[in-house]
């Protein structure tokens, strides 16, 4: 037995070889630089504990956190043409879609579910920014409309979590047509007197803010969310002026009347459930008895009871 080759060398190699460590175990806060262990961040619903910075949440995790016990019924979304314009820039549009679906596990940028929140039934749609920047295309537009139709059919409130960079340029005018289509869906909810509540998350920009994202009966925003049509850098370059501090952030918009409430993520479930209970369809009251109606006479006591007395 050659002890140098069989014993010494393997021990030296084991000491010199670097141990493989999985990536993304620690998440850095964009504001303070604080490092948070990924499991602690997930347990805190992706809110940095010390700074309170709200990180992005995927659509499946958002729905699982939002609904009671994480249980909900997925709403079926119609299929659409995958690449109607045969679009290609640096890459084919179909290749971009394939990568986004592999990365997120979603078919498109919006996931719709129905369930209860604090015991209140409602239909909820969540826009996932990780899917091509949450861009609004035909599939996403169909998902929003399918969610609204499900709310109309069930006579339940509709809640929309918006997160988007705008319309999907790879679908051209077909993407822009989703703006009036979703607006028509909002009008249908309003005519049916069903609450439509929008939660603006970071970021919500572009054509989405020009349609369903700013048409809610109640506009709620998460703290620090970027909300606007064009980005602040584009506006500064256009008007050639320095924008005020906090421009286009949730708190700024709330102070200027564009947002009704700024609600911490931990309080969203209770807040939305309470609003839906107040604004939603109220249970029918029992009909009042007509005037002059006689009360039913109580049955006479039986003979056995009379004898016993």
Beta strands, then each sheet from edge to edge (+ up, - down):
strand 1: 26-28
strand 2: 35-37
strand 3: 73-74
strand 4: 110-117
strand 5: 120-127
strand 6: 157-164
strand 7: 196-205
strand 8: 218-221
strand 9: 227-228
strand 10: 261-262
sheet 1: 1+ 2-
sheet 2: 3+ 4- 5+ 6+ 7+ 8+ 10+
sheet 3: 3+ 4- 5+ 6+ 7+ 9+
end
